[in-house]
Each structure stands twice: as C-alpha cells, then as structure tokens.
Amino acid sequence: MVGYGPEDKHFVIELTYNYGIGSYQMGNDFKGITIQSPNVLGNAKQNGYTVTQEGNLNVLTSPDGYKFFIDDKESNGDPVKKVTLASSNLKKSVDYWSNLCEMKIYSQDDKCAVLGYSDNQCKLELVDIGIKLDHAKAFGRIAFSCPRVQLAEIQDRMKSANQTILTPLISLDTPGKATVEVIIVADPDGHEICFVGDEAFCELSQVDPQADKLLDEAIAADKSDEWFQKKGISKAAA
C-alpha cells in the first residue's frame, strides 16, 4: 500500500506484483489519478520520466501505462485529490454512486461529475466517454471503509435495486490479526467497488515502520528477468 499518509486517513494505491506477467492490456475504463504537489514533476524529471501535456494538465505516465495528473502546487490535506473513472452513461453512473453508494455530488455537467464522501478526502470523478467500457486486463477496484454495521445495509440496497454483487458480505480471516468483513459490488459499467468494515480495517492498516526497507529488499531480490530469460520470452511480451 503506497500513499502520502496513514491508510485510515489518506487515499492509498495497492500495488500488486503478478510474477510471470510482463505487461497489462489497458482498457478505456481508468482515466487517471490527480495529485497536488510541488515536488512530483521535479522528482519525475530527475529520475528520467517524461512529463507530457493534455490541455493545461501535466501528465506523468507510470511504467505500466497508468496516468497521473499533476497539479504543481502545495496541497491542503491529502495530495491525492481525484480518481477518474470512465462512464458510458453519466446519468446512470451518478445515480448509482450518489443514491446507492450515498456519495455527495460536488459538481456535475453533461460530461463530468465529481463525487465524494467528505470535503477533505479524495474525490471520485466520472467522465462520460459515450461508448461501452472495455476493462481489458489491467483493471482494478476502488475500496472504501465504513462502519461495519453499514455493510449489510449496502448489500440490502444493492439487492433491492437488482445491482451486481460480486462478493456477498463475507468475513476474511487473517491469522493472528483482525477478521475483516467486506462486500464487493459493481456499478453499471462494471467498476468494482469494495466496502470494508472500518473497525477491523483500522487495525489491519497500521503503517509498518519497516515497509520501505522491506519493499527495497524485495525489489533488489527480484529474479524475474532471469525467469523470463529461462522461458525464452521477453518480459514485455508476457
């Protein structure tokens, strides 16, 4: 989990490394993440990354092709300001996220809507692309924590509205740690949404003081290049 602060107060990105996978087929469903920081562009250029422009937006693209829109100024609060997802029907998407997921609508026009659960937290931006979404193979899911008692209520709302429930309310045991409860649903475009019981989540999401060291050691010990070479295939083609 990577973010600008503790997971219970900041938006974080979950990075997963699937051994044997060299690249991911991108769809048109995920548009990017907006970060507000005066340091990102300088850090990117110092490390050899190219920053491009889309209109008046600075765009930094990750090695896997995901876009980060950089607002080059100091942030008030969490630097992660927006997660932008595509919609094939904005009206239907806004209805789902505002009524069934109970998000507040902060702004909306014919092509775009911004929603969220709190004024000082990361927002969800929905952009109408006017065509069917293709999730391809690089899609993920967005997760929210909420009081445990609300999970059953969310499930009941989704059932009553005949919406997709990918994983009904379930308890997930972690040996030696808290048992967390989750429900995973999908919006009209198939964007996956995971709601997690906050009480156990807060216990499981404590910052590990050794996290940076452990990640650096794992990257240094990675032997994937050798694995691909033995298989006779290039990493990018896998």
N, C-alpha and C positions, 0 to 999 in steps of 0.2 A: 504494500500500500504506500503510495507516494503522494505527498501533499505539502502544504505550507504550514501545517499545524496539526494538533491532535485531531484524530478522526471523528470524535464526537462533536467537534465544533467547526470543522473545515471539510470542504469537498476534497475527496482523495480519489486517485486513479489506481485501479487494481491492475498491476502488470503480471501477466501470466506467460510463462515460457514453455511452449509446447515442443519438446525435444523431437527432432526429426522434421519439423516444419521450417522451411526456409523463407517462405513469404505467404502473404494472405491475399486472397482475391477480394478487392474492395467493392462495395456496393455503392448505392447512392443515398443510403439512409442516414449516415452520420456526417454532419457538416463541419463540426469542429468544436473547440473549447476556447473561450475568451479569457485571457489572463491580463490583469492590470499590474504592471511592474516596470520600473525604470531600469531594471537590470537584465531582463531576458534577452533583448536584442544584442546588447554588448557581449553577453556570455555566449550567445549563439555564434556571433561572428568570430570571437576569439577561438572557438572550437571548430571552425571550418564550415559551419552551416550557412546556407544561403537564405536570406530573408527576401521574400517577394512581396508584391503589392497586389491587392484586389480592391480596386477603388481607392478609398483612403485607409484601408486596413493593412497593417503589417502581418504577413503570414509566414509562420515558421512551420515547416513540414517535418514530421518525425521520420526515422528510417523506414517505418512500416507504412508511411503514406498518410498518417492522420494529421489534420491541420490544427494549428494553434494560432488564434488571432490575438496579436499582442498590442495592448493599449499601453503605450510607453510613458506611463506616469505613475506616481506613488498611489498605492491602494489604501483605501479606508476599509479595514477589515480583511477578510479572506481575498487574496489576489485572484482566485478563480471566480469569475463573475458570471459566466454563462456556459451552458452546454447546449449546443444547437443540433436539433434533430429535424430531418425532413418529414413532411406530411404530404399525403396525396389528396387530402381533403381537410383543409384547415378548420372549417366549422365543426366537423365531426371530431377532430382531434382535440380542439379546445373544449368541446362539450365533455369528452371523456376525462381529460385531465382536470378540468375545473369542477365538474359535478361528481364524478365517480371517485376521483383521486383527491378531491377537495382542495385543489390549488387555487390561490388567489390570482386573478388576471391583473397584471400590471400595465400592459399595453396591448393593443390589437388593431390591425388594419386588414386589408384584403389579402395580404401576402405573408404576414408575420404576426406572431403573438408571443408575448413574454409572460411567464407564469412563475410562481414560487410559493414557498410555504412561510417565508419570513423576509422582512425588508432587508436584513443584513446577511442573508445567506445566498449562495449560488442560485442563479435562476435557470429555468428551462426555457429555451427559445425554440419555437416551432416555425418552420419555414415551408410554405406551400410550394411544392415543385410541380404540381399539376399532372403528375404521371404516377403510375404504380411504383411502389418502392421495391428495390432489389437489395436484399440484405446480404447476398453473396455469402462469403465465408469469414468475413472479418468483423462481424457484428458482435456486440456485447450486450450488457444490460445496465440499467441505472438502478441504484438502490437507495432506499430511504429508511431511516429508523423512525419508529413511532412507539408510543406506549403499547405494551403487549396486549392490553385489553382491546385495542383498536383493530388488531389483526382479524379477528372473527367478524367484526363489523365490515371491514373491507371485503372479506370473502362473501359475505351475505349480499352486499351491494352489487358485486360483480355477478353473482349468480342471478339475482333478481333482474339485472339488465341483460342477461344472456351474453355476457362478455367472456372472453377466453381466460381460463385459469390453467396455467401451465403446470404449476405445482400447488396442490391444495395445502392448506395450513398444516405445517409439519414441524416436529421438533428434531433438531440436529444436535447430536451429542458430540462433544469434543472432550476426549479423555482427560481428566484432571482439570477441566475448565468448565465454564458455564454452558448450559444447554440453551441454545438459541432457537427461537421459533421464527419461521419465515412463511410467506406466501408469495408465489411468483405468478404474475399475470402478464397479459399482453394487450397493448392498445389496438385500435382499429387497423393500424399499419404494421402490427407485429413487433413493435418495440417492446422488449422485455423489461418488466418492472418488478423489482424485489422489495417487499416491505418486511422489515426485520424488527423484532421485538427489542425495544430500546434498552430495557433493563439488563438483559444478558449481553447485548451488543456493546454497551459501555464497558462491561468487564472484559470482553474479548478484544476490544480495540485499543487497549492501552499502548502507548508508544514504547517500543522496545529500544532501550538506550544503545543496544549493540547492532541495531538494524543496518546502519550504513556500513559498518565493518563486515557484517555477515554477507551483505549484498556484494561488496567489493571482492570478498574472498570467493564467493560463488562464481562471479564473472571471471575472475582470474583462473579458476579451476575448470572452466568450461572447456570441454573437449569436442564440441560439436563439429568444428572444422575437420578434425581427424575422422569423425564418424562419417561425415558426408564423403570424404575422400575415399574411405574404405568401401563405401557403397558405389563409388564411381559416378556420383552426381554432384552437381554444383548446388550450393546452399540456396541460391536464389531460385533455382528451378524446382525445388522440392515443394 
